[in-house]
Amino acid sequence: MTQDIKKLPSQIRRDIVRMVHDVQSGHPGGSLGTVEFFTALFFEILEADPKNFKVNSTGEDVFLLSNGHITPVYYSTLARRGYFEVKELSEFRKLGSRLQGHPSVHDGLPGIRIASGSLGQGMSVALGVAQGKKLNNDKHLVYTLHGDGELQEGQIWEAVLYAGAKGVDNLISTIDYNNAQIDGTVDDVLSLGDLKAKFEAFNWEVVDVKNGNDLDEVIQGLKKAKSLTGKGKPIVVLLHTLMGYGIDFMQGDYHWHGKPLNDEQLEKALAQLPETLGDY
């Protein structure tokens, strides 16, 4: 891991809070909590060329964001990786922008493959992509990200059952396991129980990343998941994170799921996040 990669999380977090504050709209909590995942995936793991984005994904890895409301972290990561100009982040959620509140394919934003945000659908789409790659003898992988609250959707478990039963072993699905959703803690709203045991019962391999906000640990977890592909089972990464990570008054608080920062809060947040690569 290079020193430049280590500079990314703080800068991406600055992007997130500034984007959401600017339009007083968006979802900062889960975005802040998954910065290390996006950094690890796009700068260390994913085999894809940001300068040659292929809609059909032939000969490259695919990432699909299922919990589509966390676009601030997604857009910032794509821009910082070179899929589009960093300055375009200033257009987040504005009228006519390609950077809509939830991902959209309508305007052809590089890096975005599906419209998402209606929770529960991403894994089903990923199964189609993964099986398509197998039919085309494409050895590349399909990655997805889901919120833990999203696992309360029935369609997820249909997809989990199918993937395990059919041995879709070129799929790596990560769960942002922060125990926080818009209405409260996941345990209070609808407990997921023993999630590791559930996935194992559905014939999945499970990789447990205890500190999903430690970049080195996330990279190692994703590398381990990648090493398990091609062995007859889909892989799930249980990524234990904190909502709002990196900002003391937001961290671990579900109220920040979809609440923008005011002027004073933005100032306090930015004071905790060094500007490492330059603001947009």
C-alpha positions in Angstrom: 0.0 0.0 0.0 1.5 3.3 -1.0 1.6 6.5 1.0 -0.7 8.2 -1.4 -3.4 5.6 -0.7 -3.1 6.3 3.0 -3.9 10.0 2.2 -7.2 9.2 0.5 -9.6 8.4 3.4 -9.3 11.9 5.0 -9.7 13.6 1.6 -12.7 11.5 0.7 -14.3 12.3 4.0 -13.8 16.0 3.4 -15.4 15.6 0.0 -18.4 13.8 1.6 -19.2 16.4 4.2 -18.7 19.3 1.8 -20.9 17.8 -0.9 -23.8 17.0 1.5 -23.5 20.4 3.3 -23.4 22.3 0.0 -26.9 21.2 -1.0 -28.2 20.4 2.5 -29.2 17.0 1.3 -27.7 13.5 1.1 -26.5 10.6 3.2 -23.2 11.2 5.1 -23.4 8.5 7.8 -22.9 5.4 5.8 -20.7 7.2 3.3 -18.2 8.1 6.0 -18.3 4.6 7.5 -17.4 2.9 4.2 -14.5 5.1 3.1 -11.9 2.5 3.8 -13.8 -0.1 1.8 -14.1 2.1 -1.2 -10.5 3.1 -1.0 -9.3 -0.5 -0.7 -11.5 -1.8 -3.5 -10.9 0.9 -6.1 -7.2 1.5 -5.4 -5.9 -1.9 -4.5 -8.3 -4.7 -5.4 -10.6 -4.0 -8.4 -9.1 -4.9 -11.8 -10.6 -2.2 -14.0 -9.2 0.8 -16.0 -10.9 4.1 -15.0 -9.8 5.7 -18.3 -11.5 2.9 -20.3 -14.8 2.3 -18.6 -16.7 -0.5 -20.4 -20.4 -0.6 -20.1 -20.4 -4.4 -20.8 -17.5 -5.0 -18.4 -15.8 -7.5 -20.7 -12.4 -8.5 -19.3 -12.6 -6.5 -16.1 -14.0 -6.7 -12.6 -17.4 -5.1 -11.8 -18.6 -3.2 -8.7 -22.3 -2.7 -8.1 -23.5 -0.5 -5.2 -26.8 -1.9 -3.9 -27.4 0.6 -1.0 -27.4 3.4 -3.5 -28.0 6.2 -1.1 -24.3 6.4 -0.1 -23.4 8.2 -3.4 -21.2 10.8 -1.7 -18.5 8.2 -1.0 -19.0 6.5 -4.3 -18.7 9.7 -6.4 -15.7 10.9 -4.4 -13.9 7.6 -4.8 -14.7 7.4 -8.6 -13.5 11.0 -9.1 -10.3 10.5 -7.0 -9.6 7.3 -9.0 -9.9 9.1 -12.3 -13.3 8.1 -13.7 -14.2 11.7 -14.1 -12.9 15.1 -13.0 -12.7 15.8 -9.3 -14.2 19.3 -9.9 -17.5 17.7 -10.9 -18.1 16.8 -7.3 -19.3 20.4 -6.8 -22.4 19.4 -8.9 -23.6 16.8 -6.5 -27.4 16.7 -6.3 -27.8 19.9 -8.3 -30.3 20.3 -11.1 -29.1 18.8 -14.3 -26.1 17.1 -12.6 -24.8 13.6 -13.5 -24.2 13.1 -9.8 -27.7 12.4 -8.7 -28.7 11.6 -5.1 -28.9 7.9 -6.1 -26.8 6.4 -8.9 -28.3 6.7 -12.3 -27.2 5.4 -15.7 -29.2 8.0 -17.6 -26.4 10.5 -18.2 -23.6 8.0 -18.6 -21.5 8.8 -15.6 -18.3 6.6 -15.8 -18.1 4.0 -13.1 -21.9 3.7 -12.7 -23.4 0.5 -14.1 -26.9 0.3 -12.5 -29.5 2.6 -11.0 -29.7 1.6 -7.4 -31.1 2.8 -4.1 -34.4 0.8 -4.1 -32.9 -1.5 -1.5 -32.5 -5.2 -2.0 -31.9 -5.4 -5.7 -28.2 -5.2 -6.2 -27.3 -8.8 -5.5 -29.8 -10.1 -7.9 -28.3 -7.9 -10.7 -24.8 -9.0 -9.7 -25.8 -12.7 -10.1 -26.8 -12.0 -13.7 -23.5 -10.3 -14.3 -21.5 -13.0 -12.6 -23.2 -15.8 -14.5 -22.8 -13.9 -17.7 -19.1 -13.7 -17.1 -19.0 -17.5 -16.6 -20.8 -18.0 -19.9 -18.4 -15.8 -21.6 -15.3 -17.5 -20.0 -14.4 -14.1 -18.4 -12.4 -14.9 -15.2 -13.0 -11.5 -13.6 -15.0 -11.0 -10.5 -18.2 -9.2 -9.4 -18.2 -7.2 -6.2 -21.3 -5.7 -4.4 -21.9 -3.6 -1.3 -25.0 -3.7 0.9 -26.1 -2.1 4.1 -26.9 -4.4 7.0 -30.4 -2.8 7.2 -30.8 -3.7 3.6 -30.7 -7.4 4.6 -34.2 -7.0 6.0 -35.4 -7.1 2.4 -36.7 -10.4 1.2 -35.2 -10.2 -2.3 -31.7 -10.3 -0.7 -32.3 -13.7 0.7 -33.7 -15.1 -2.5 -30.5 -14.0 -4.2 -28.4 -15.4 -1.3 -30.2 -18.8 -1.6 -29.7 -18.8 -5.4 -26.0 -17.9 -5.3 -25.2 -20.6 -2.8 -27.3 -23.2 -4.5 -25.8 -22.5 -7.9 -22.2 -22.1 -6.7 -21.8 -18.6 -8.1 -18.2 -18.4 -7.0 -17.1 -15.3 -8.9 -19.2 -13.1 -6.6 -17.9 -11.2 -3.5 -20.6 -9.4 -1.6 -19.7 -7.0 1.3 -22.1 -6.1 4.1 -21.5 -2.7 5.8 -22.2 -4.1 9.3 -22.6 -0.9 11.3 -25.8 -1.8 13.1 -27.4 1.5 12.1 -30.2 2.4 9.7 -32.5 5.4 9.2 -35.0 4.4 12.0 -32.6 3.3 14.6 -30.2 0.4 15.3 -30.6 -2.7 13.2 -31.0 -4.8 16.3 -33.9 -2.6 17.4 -35.6 -2.4 14.0 -35.3 -6.0 12.9 -32.4 -8.0 14.3 -30.3 -10.0 11.8 -29.4 -12.6 14.4 -26.2 -14.6 13.7 -25.4 -13.3 10.2 -22.3 -15.5 9.8 -24.2 -18.6 10.5 -27.0 -17.6 8.2 -24.7 -17.1 5.2 -22.9 -20.4 6.0 -26.2 -22.2 6.0 -26.9 -20.8 2.5 -23.5 -22.3 1.3 -21.5 -19.1 1.3 -17.9 -18.6 2.5 -17.7 -15.9 5.1 -14.8 -13.4 5.7 -15.2 -11.4 8.9 -13.4 -8.0 9.0 -13.5 -6.9 12.6 -12.3 -3.3 12.0 -13.8 -2.1 8.7 -12.4 1.3 9.3 -8.8 0.2 9.3 -7.5 0.4 5.7 -4.9 -2.3 6.0 -7.4 -4.7 7.6 -9.9 -4.1 4.9 -7.4 -4.6 2.1 -6.3 -7.9 3.7 -9.9 -9.0 4.1 -10.8 -8.3 0.5 -7.6 -10.1 -0.6 -8.6 -13.1 1.4 -12.1 -13.0 -0.1 -10.6 -12.9 -3.6 -8.4 -15.9 -2.8 -11.6 -17.9 -2.0 -13.2 -17.3 -5.4 -13.4 -20.1 -7.9 -14.0 -22.8 -5.3 -17.7 -23.5 -5.7 -19.1 -20.9 -3.2 -20.0 -17.2 -3.3 -18.1 -15.1 -0.7 -19.5 -12.6 1.7 -17.4 -10.1 3.7 -18.9 -9.0 7.0 -17.4 -5.5 7.3 -17.8 -4.1 10.8 -17.8 -0.3 10.6 -19.0 2.7 12.5 -21.5 5.1 10.8 -20.1 8.6 10.6 -16.5 7.3 11.2 -13.8 9.9 11.4 -15.9 12.7 12.9 -16.3 12.5 16.7 -19.9 14.0 16.9 -21.2 11.8 14.1 -19.5 8.5 14.8 -21.8 5.6 15.7 -24.9 7.7 15.6 -27.7 6.5 13.3 -29.3 9.9 13.2 -26.6 10.9 10.7 -27.9 8.3 8.2 -29.4 11.0 6.0 -28.9 14.3 7.8 -26.7 17.1 6.4 -24.3 19.2 8.5 -25.0 22.8 9.2 -22.3 25.5 8.9 -20.9 25.1 12.4 -20.9 21.3 12.2 -19.1 21.4 8.8 -16.4 23.6 10.3 -15.9 21.2 13.2 -15.9 18.2 10.9 -13.3 19.7 8.5 -11.1 20.5 11.5 -10.8 16.8 12.2 -10.0 15.9 8.5 -6.7 17.0 7.1 -6.8 18.2 3.5 -4.3 15.7 2.0 -4.9 15.7 -1.7 -6.6 19.1 -2.3 -10.3 20.0 -2.1 -12.4 20.2 -5.2 
